[in-house]
Amino acid sequence: MKAFPDEADIIVRGGAGGRGAVSFRRARFQPRGRPDGGDGGAGGDVILEASSHLTTCSSFRHRRLFAAEAGQPGESRDCHGRQGAPLIVAVPLGTLVYDRAGGRLLGELLHPGDRLTVARGGRGGKGNAHFTSSRLRSPRFAQPGEKGEERRLHLELRLLADVGLVGPPNVGKSTLLTALTASKARVADFPFTTLGPQLGVLTDDVHEPLVLAEVPGLIPGAHAGKGLGHRFLRHLKRTRLLLQVVDAGELDPAAPLAALTGVETEMAAADPSLLEKPRLIALNKADLLPPDFPREAVRETFRQAGRQARFISALTGEGLAELREALLQETARQRAENENPDVLL
């Protein structure tokens, strides 16, 4: 199976500068002429531009070298060479750009139209007209153009989503994503159905649309490379809110919080900042619970721990309206706090 293309290694090369010209003007009554060699044009830059039309790094699978146009050489009659055109390379929103030589972060491209110059073109060479002086009347040399800058880059995509769905395998995250949004995520009755992040958009008539991102299930040892989810935890770093999905059928009524321990341990090991994000809890597959299951006692245990938990069924639709409204309201609150950090809501 092909991996989700959220990383790419590419080579970028600025255009070489054009060489300067060696030329002498010959005219009537000027038998010795004068130097009139023009300068070469500068090479083009390589520029990365964020595009909302791309969602993955798959466009870099078959092309790794990106070179801008070289500058044109200078000509006689003091004519300068044309500058090389810049090369604009489209990347998906949320791309982080690293210099592979030192691992330094060069920048990140978050909004449509954001640009980052990653390789500058070389300067054009000076023509011989540039070197005339009282001591050197007829220079017979010119400068060559400079080579363009070359870099090896590592591109890392972090999805831009408002809500991240996280949980163990086979708890119904994909089914829940399709029930809340128009996503066509693959759904099947076996672990690790989801092999890469899935996106969906939640909309209503009042709030701004929400982008939901589901990552593959987390198992014990995920932070050390077990399973699939560890590779995609970084996609949750930019989310405003996390929705932890739990299989309600596996809850121990006497200790329901234990159902969160495994996933939260892996999140903390991968990036402790993930546990600082606001989190809601969806107790999925409630349709499979027996009638005498102590739902209210379980909810109260979560409330006492300062957690918001809801029994839902992504299959039958139970509790989805309340969950949808909670996601919209909490995300709207997070947006307002970020835009007005000094206002207490």
C-alpha positions in Angstrom: 0.0 0.0 0.0 1.2 3.5 -0.7 2.0 5.7 2.3 0.2 9.0 2.7 2.5 11.5 1.0 3.1 14.1 3.7 6.9 14.3 3.3 9.2 14.9 0.3 12.9 15.6 -0.3 13.7 17.8 -3.3 16.6 19.7 -4.8 16.2 23.4 -5.7 18.7 25.3 -7.9 18.6 29.0 -8.7 19.4 30.0 -12.3 23.0 30.8 -13.2 23.8 34.4 -14.1 24.6 35.2 -17.7 28.2 36.0 -18.7 29.2 39.6 -19.5 30.1 40.4 -23.1 33.5 41.5 -24.5 32.8 43.8 -27.4 34.2 47.0 -29.0 32.2 49.6 -30.8 33.6 50.4 -34.3 32.3 53.6 -35.8 33.5 56.3 -38.3 36.1 58.6 -37.0 36.6 56.1 -34.1 39.1 53.7 -35.4 40.0 52.3 -32.0 36.4 52.2 -30.9 35.4 51.8 -27.3 34.3 48.8 -25.0 30.5 48.3 -25.2 30.0 44.8 -23.8 26.8 44.6 -21.7 26.3 42.8 -18.4 24.7 39.4 -18.2 21.3 39.0 -16.6 20.8 37.6 -13.1 19.5 34.0 -12.8 15.9 33.3 -11.6 15.1 32.4 -8.0 13.2 29.3 -6.9 10.2 30.2 -4.8 7.8 27.9 -2.9 4.2 29.1 -2.9 1.4 27.8 -0.7 -1.6 26.6 -2.8 -5.0 25.6 -1.5 -5.4 23.3 -4.6 -2.9 20.8 -3.2 -3.5 18.6 -0.2 -0.5 16.2 -0.2 3.1 16.1 -1.3 2.3 13.6 -4.0 3.4 16.0 -6.8 7.0 15.5 -5.7 7.0 11.8 -6.2 8.2 11.9 -9.8 10.1 15.2 -9.9 12.8 16.0 -7.4 14.9 18.7 -9.1 13.5 22.2 -9.6 15.8 24.6 -11.4 15.0 28.2 -12.3 15.9 29.8 -15.6 19.4 31.1 -16.2 20.1 34.7 -17.1 21.0 35.6 -20.7 24.5 36.7 -21.6 25.3 40.4 -22.3 25.6 41.7 -25.8 27.3 44.4 -27.7 26.1 48.0 -27.8 25.8 48.0 -24.0 22.9 45.6 -24.2 22.3 43.8 -20.9 21.1 40.2 -20.9 17.6 39.3 -19.9 17.1 38.1 -16.3 16.1 34.5 -15.8 12.4 34.0 -14.8 11.8 32.8 -11.3 10.4 29.3 -10.8 7.3 29.1 -8.6 6.8 25.7 -7.0 3.3 25.0 -5.5 3.2 23.2 -2.1 0.2 22.4 0.1 -1.0 24.6 2.9 0.7 23.8 6.1 4.1 22.8 4.6 7.2 23.2 6.8 10.5 23.7 4.8 13.8 22.4 6.2 17.3 22.7 4.9 18.6 19.1 4.9 22.2 20.1 5.3 21.7 21.4 8.8 18.1 20.5 9.6 17.3 24.2 10.0 13.7 25.3 9.5 13.6 27.8 6.7 10.0 28.7 7.0 6.4 27.5 6.9 3.6 28.2 4.4 0.2 28.4 6.1 -2.0 30.7 3.9 -2.8 30.7 0.2 -0.2 32.8 -1.6 2.4 32.6 1.1 5.9 32.5 -0.5 9.4 31.5 0.5 12.5 32.0 -1.6 14.6 28.8 -1.1 17.3 29.2 -3.8 18.5 32.6 -5.2 19.7 33.0 -8.7 23.3 33.9 -9.5 24.4 37.4 -10.4 25.1 38.2 -14.0 28.7 38.9 -15.0 29.9 42.4 -15.8 30.7 43.2 -19.5 34.0 44.8 -20.5 32.3 48.2 -20.7 32.1 48.1 -16.9 35.9 48.0 -16.5 37.0 51.0 -18.5 39.2 53.5 -16.6 41.8 56.2 -17.3 44.4 53.5 -17.1 42.5 50.7 -18.8 41.0 52.1 -22.0 40.3 48.8 -23.8 39.6 45.9 -21.4 39.5 42.6 -23.3 37.8 40.6 -20.5 34.5 40.3 -18.8 33.1 38.4 -15.8 31.4 35.1 -16.1 28.0 34.8 -14.4 27.7 33.3 -10.9 26.2 29.9 -10.3 22.8 29.9 -8.7 22.3 28.7 -5.1 21.5 25.0 -4.7 19.8 23.4 -1.7 18.5 20.1 -0.7 15.2 20.5 1.1 12.9 18.4 3.2 9.2 19.3 3.0 7.0 18.2 5.8 3.2 18.6 5.6 1.1 19.3 8.7 -2.5 19.3 7.9 -4.5 22.5 8.8 -7.5 21.3 10.6 -9.8 22.7 13.3 -10.6 19.3 15.0 -8.5 16.2 15.2 -10.0 12.8 15.7 -7.8 10.5 17.7 -8.2 7.1 19.4 -7.2 3.4 19.2 -7.9 1.4 16.0 -11.4 0.2 15.3 -13.3 2.5 17.6 -15.3 4.0 14.7 -13.3 7.2 13.9 -13.8 6.8 10.2 -17.5 6.1 10.6 -17.8 9.1 12.8 -16.0 11.3 10.3 -18.3 10.3 7.5 -21.4 10.8 9.8 -20.3 14.3 10.7 -19.1 15.4 7.3 -19.2 14.6 3.6 -16.0 12.6 3.9 -15.7 9.3 2.0 -13.2 7.8 4.4 -12.8 4.0 4.0 -14.8 2.1 6.6 -14.3 -1.6 7.4 -14.6 -4.0 10.4 -10.9 -4.6 11.0 -8.0 -2.7 12.7 -5.9 -0.2 10.7 -8.5 0.5 8.1 -7.3 4.0 8.0 -3.7 4.1 6.6 -3.4 7.9 6.3 -5.0 11.1 7.6 -8.6 11.7 6.3 -10.3 15.1 6.1 -13.9 16.2 6.2 -15.7 19.5 6.5 -18.5 20.1 9.1 -20.9 22.9 8.2 -24.1 24.4 9.5 -26.0 27.7 8.8 -24.6 29.6 11.8 -20.9 28.8 12.4 -17.9 28.9 10.1 -17.1 25.5 8.5 -14.8 23.2 10.5 -12.1 21.0 9.0 -11.9 17.6 10.7 -8.8 15.4 10.5 -8.7 11.7 11.4 -5.4 10.1 12.1 -4.8 6.3 12.1 -5.4 4.5 15.3 -2.8 4.6 18.1 -1.7 1.4 19.9 0.7 1.0 22.8 4.2 1.8 21.7 3.0 3.9 18.8 5.5 6.7 19.7 8.3 4.1 19.3 7.1 3.2 15.8 4.5 0.5 16.4 1.3 0.7 14.2 0.7 3.6 11.9 -0.6 6.5 14.0 2.8 7.8 15.3 3.7 9.1 11.8 0.7 11.3 11.7 0.5 12.7 15.2 2.2 15.8 13.9 -0.9 16.6 11.9 -2.7 17.2 15.2 -0.3 20.0 16.3 -2.2 22.7 14.5 -5.7 21.7 15.5 -7.7 23.8 17.8 -9.5 21.0 19.4 -9.1 17.2 19.8 -11.9 14.7 19.8 -11.0 11.5 21.5 -13.0 8.6 20.3 -13.5 5.6 22.7 -15.3 2.3 22.1 -18.1 2.5 24.7 -18.4 -1.3 24.7 -14.9 -1.6 26.2 -15.6 0.9 29.1 -15.2 -0.4 32.6 -18.0 1.4 34.5 -15.9 1.3 37.7 -13.0 3.1 36.0 -14.0 4.6 32.7 -11.1 7.1 32.6 -8.8 4.1 32.0 -10.0 4.0 28.4 -8.1 7.2 27.8 -4.8 6.3 29.4 -3.3 4.3 26.5 -3.9 7.0 23.8 -2.9 9.9 26.1 0.3 8.1 27.0 1.3 7.9 23.4 0.3 11.5 22.7 2.4 12.7 25.6 5.4 10.6 24.5 5.2 11.9 20.9 4.5 15.6 21.9 3.4 16.7 25.4 1.8 19.8 24.0 -1.0 17.7 22.4 -2.4 17.1 25.9 -2.6 20.9 26.5 -5.2 21.2 23.7 -8.9 21.3 24.6 -10.4 17.9 24.3 -13.9 16.4 23.9 -14.6 12.7 24.4 -17.0 10.7 22.2 -18.0 7.4 23.7 -18.9 5.7 20.4 -20.9 2.5 19.7 -23.4 3.3 22.4 -26.0 1.4 20.4 -24.3 -1.8 21.5 -24.5 -1.1 25.2 -26.9 -3.2 27.3 -30.0 -1.3 28.7 -28.7 -1.5 32.3 -25.3 0.2 31.5 -24.8 3.0 34.0 -24.4 5.8 31.5 -25.1 8.7 33.9 -22.5 7.3 36.5 -19.9 7.2 33.7 -20.7 10.7 32.6 -20.4 11.9 36.1 -17.0 10.3 36.6 -15.8 12.2 33.5 -17.4 15.4 34.7 -15.6 15.1 38.1 -12.3 14.7 36.2 -13.1 17.9 34.2 -13.7 16.1 31.0 -16.7 16.4 28.6 -17.9 13.0 27.5 -20.9 12.1 25.3 -22.4 8.7 24.4 -22.9 8.6 20.7 -23.4 6.1 17.9 -21.9 7.0 14.6 -23.8 4.2 13.0 -27.4 5.0 14.2 -26.9 8.8 14.7 -27.5 8.8 18.4 -26.0 11.9 20.1 -24.5 13.2 16.9 -26.5 16.4 16.8 -25.3 17.3 20.3 -21.7 16.4 19.5 -21.8 18.4 16.3 -23.1 21.5 18.1 -20.4 21.1 20.8 -17.7 20.9 18.2 -18.9 24.0 16.5 -19.3 26.0 19.7 -16.0 25.0 21.2 -14.1 25.7 18.1 -15.8 29.1 17.7 -14.8 29.9 21.3 -11.2 28.9 20.5 -11.1 31.1 17.4 -12.5 34.1 19.4 -9.9 33.6 22.1 -7.1 33.5 19.5 -8.3 36.6 17.8 -9.0 38.5 21.1 -6.6 37.0 23.7 -7.3 39.8 26.2 -11.1 39.2 26.2 -12.5 36.7 28.8 -15.3 34.7 27.3 
